[in-house]
């Protein structure tokens, strides 16, 4: 990239980040909070390092990825350059990638089934590292999506607590093309009933609504990066199994 193109990319990143944070602030004030009370996760799936660095320069230090192998291909170098970066896994996690996920990510948003819980507990024990997790709820009861069925959430929460997995709160991806507010409200109600404080909900098209209904963590991609480039297949990635394609 030329100096001019780098400067243009940095200005665009600053503008997009400022716009999102301004909108966050407006929504947060309606709940007695500020934008600083909300964790903005910049979802950088399919984005290369050249697209990520301008956001880092603009002051964004929390990022999210959907796939373990994609994250492994770009984040070790970026984190060497910027040791204070925080990385969230916001996409579906396959059991055979659990060890890699525990090693690389600071937060996992997609704990959604007993078999994954067992694998995570073993990987965390082996690594002597406890990675905080959100329990993902299939809030719209959609068979094509990951997430724990609503009726099974209390049992999975108890299992996570018994396995010494730090549980931050609940996460959801509401159904596409319908009003998300009722689903966000339901997730917030479930979290209150279970005594969980954090809610990972809201993406580029609905994060203001999510914040007004209690979101503490929002997963924003397009509003920060622009339209995503086409994903490039990663050999052996099991890409077809990733079901949270709307994360961001």
C-alpha positions in Angstrom: 0.0 0.0 0.0 1.2 3.5 -0.8 1.4 6.2 1.9 -1.7 8.0 0.5 -3.7 4.8 0.5 -2.7 4.0 4.1 -3.7 7.4 5.2 -7.0 7.1 3.4 -7.7 3.7 5.0 -6.8 5.1 8.4 -9.2 8.1 7.9 -12.0 5.8 6.8 -11.5 3.5 9.8 -11.5 6.5 12.1 -14.8 7.7 10.6 -16.5 4.4 10.8 -15.4 3.7 14.3 -16.5 7.2 15.4 -19.9 6.7 13.8 -20.5 3.3 15.5 -19.4 4.6 18.9 -21.6 7.7 18.6 -24.6 5.4 17.8 -23.6 3.2 20.7 -23.6 6.2 23.0 -27.0 7.3 21.9 -28.5 3.8 22.6 -26.6 3.4 25.8 -27.9 6.6 27.3 -31.4 5.3 27.1 -30.4 2.6 29.6 -28.4 4.8 31.9 -25.1 3.7 30.4 -22.4 5.1 28.2 -20.6 3.7 25.1 -17.7 2.8 27.4 -20.0 0.3 29.2 -20.5 -1.7 26.0 -17.7 -3.9 24.6 -17.5 -3.3 20.9 -16.2 -6.4 19.1 -15.0 -5.7 15.6 -15.7 -8.8 13.6 -12.9 -9.2 11.2 -13.8 -12.5 9.5 -12.6 -12.7 5.9 -10.7 -9.4 6.4 -7.0 -9.3 5.8 -4.4 -7.6 8.0 -4.3 -4.5 5.8 -8.0 -4.0 6.6 -7.6 -4.7 10.3 -4.6 -2.5 11.0 -6.4 0.9 10.3 -9.0 0.0 12.9 -6.2 -0.8 15.4 -4.6 2.6 14.6 -8.0 4.2 15.2 -8.1 2.8 18.7 -10.1 -0.4 18.3 -8.5 -3.2 20.4 -11.2 -5.9 20.6 -11.8 -8.1 17.6 -13.8 -11.2 16.8 -13.3 -14.1 14.4 -15.6 -16.8 13.2 -13.1 -19.5 12.4 -10.2 -20.8 14.3 -8.0 -21.5 11.3 -8.6 -18.2 9.8 -7.7 -16.5 13.0 -4.5 -18.6 13.3 -3.5 -17.3 9.8 -3.4 -13.6 10.8 -3.7 -12.9 14.5 -0.3 -14.2 15.9 1.5 -11.5 13.8 -1.0 -8.8 14.7 -0.8 -9.6 18.4 3.0 -9.5 18.3 2.7 -6.0 16.9 0.0 -5.0 19.4 0.2 -7.2 22.6 -2.9 -5.4 24.1 -5.3 -6.8 21.5 -8.2 -9.0 22.8 -9.6 -11.7 20.5 -13.1 -13.2 20.7 -14.3 -16.4 18.9 -17.8 -15.5 17.8 -18.5 -18.3 15.4 -19.4 -22.0 15.8 -16.7 -24.1 17.4 -16.0 -27.6 16.3 -14.8 -30.0 19.0 -11.6 -30.9 17.1 -10.6 -27.2 17.2 -11.1 -26.7 20.9 -7.4 -26.9 21.9 -6.4 -24.4 19.2 -9.3 -22.1 20.3 -8.2 -22.2 24.0 -4.7 -21.3 23.0 -5.5 -18.4 20.7 -8.7 -16.7 22.0 -9.4 -14.6 25.1 -13.2 -15.2 25.0 -15.4 -17.8 23.4 -19.0 -17.0 22.5 -20.2 -20.3 21.2 -20.5 -22.8 24.1 -23.7 -24.6 23.1 -23.7 -28.3 23.8 -22.5 -30.8 26.5 -19.9 -32.4 24.2 -18.3 -29.1 23.5 -18.3 -28.2 27.2 -16.5 -31.5 28.0 -13.9 -30.8 25.3 -13.4 -27.2 26.5 -12.9 -28.3 30.1 -10.3 -30.8 29.1 -8.5 -28.4 26.9 -8.5 -25.7 29.5 -7.2 -28.1 32.1 -4.4 -29.3 29.8 -3.4 -25.7 29.0 -3.8 -24.5 32.6 -5.9 -21.7 31.3 -9.5 -20.7 31.9 -11.1 -19.0 28.9 -14.3 -17.0 29.7 -17.2 -18.2 27.7 -20.7 -17.1 26.6 -23.3 -19.8 26.4 -24.9 -19.5 22.9 -28.7 -19.8 22.9 -30.6 -20.9 19.8 -33.1 -18.1 20.5 -35.2 -18.6 17.4 -35.2 -22.4 17.6 -33.7 -22.6 14.1 -32.4 -26.1 13.2 -29.7 -24.7 10.8 -28.1 -22.6 13.6 -25.8 -23.5 16.4 -26.9 -22.7 19.9 -28.3 -24.5 23.0 -32.1 -25.1 22.9 -33.8 -22.7 25.3 -35.1 -25.5 27.5 -31.6 -26.9 28.0 -29.9 -23.7 29.0 -30.2 -24.1 32.8 -28.7 -27.5 32.7 -25.8 -26.4 30.5 -25.1 -23.5 32.8 -24.9 -25.8 35.8 -22.6 -28.1 33.9 -20.3 -25.2 33.0 -20.2 -24.1 36.6 -19.4 -27.7 37.7 -16.6 -27.9 35.1 -15.0 -24.7 36.3 -15.6 -23.0 33.0 -15.9 -19.2 33.6 -19.4 -18.3 32.2 -19.8 -14.6 31.4 -23.3 -14.6 30.1 -25.6 -15.5 27.1 -25.1 -15.0 23.4 -27.6 -15.2 20.5 -28.0 -14.7 16.8 -31.7 -13.9 16.1 -33.5 -15.1 13.0 -32.8 -13.1 9.9 -35.3 -10.7 8.3 -37.5 -10.4 11.3 -37.7 -7.8 14.1 -34.9 -8.8 16.6 -36.1 -7.0 19.6 -38.3 -9.8 21.0 -35.4 -12.2 20.8 -33.0 -9.8 22.5 -35.6 -9.2 25.2 -36.0 -12.9 25.8 -32.3 -13.5 26.0 -32.0 -10.6 28.6 -34.8 -12.2 30.6 -33.1 -15.6 30.6 -29.8 -14.0 31.7 -31.5 -12.2 34.6 -33.2 -15.4 35.7 -29.9 -17.2 35.7 -27.9 -14.4 37.4 -25.7 -13.8 34.4 -24.5 -10.3 33.8 -23.4 -10.1 30.2 -25.3 -10.3 26.9 -23.5 -10.8 23.6 -26.1 -9.7 21.1 -26.4 -7.2 18.3 -24.6 -6.9 15.0 -24.2 -4.2 12.3 -27.9 -3.9 11.5 -29.4 -4.1 15.0 -26.7 -3.2 17.6 -28.6 -0.1 18.7 -31.7 -2.1 19.5 -29.6 -4.7 21.3 -28.0 -2.1 23.5 -31.4 -0.6 24.4 -32.4 -4.1 25.5 -29.3 -4.7 27.6 -26.5 -5.8 25.4 -23.1 -5.6 27.0 -21.1 -7.0 24.1 -21.9 -6.2 20.4 -20.4 -8.0 17.4 -20.0 -5.5 14.5 -18.4 -6.2 11.2 -19.8 -4.5 8.1 -20.4 -1.2 9.8 -16.7 -1.0 10.7 -15.1 -2.7 7.7 -17.5 -2.2 4.9 -18.8 -5.1 2.8 -16.8 -8.2 3.3 -14.6 -9.7 0.6 -15.6 -13.2 -0.5 -14.3 -15.8 1.9 -11.3 -17.8 0.7 -11.5 -21.5 1.5 -9.0 -22.7 4.1 -7.9 -26.4 3.4 -9.3 -28.7 6.1 -11.3 -25.9 7.7 -14.6 -27.7 7.7 -16.0 -24.4 6.5 -19.4 -25.9 5.6 -20.0 -26.6 9.3 -19.9 -22.9 10.3 -23.5 -21.9 10.9 -23.2 -18.4 12.5 -22.7 -16.7 9.1 -24.5 -13.5 10.4 -22.1 -12.8 13.2 -21.3 -9.2 12.5 
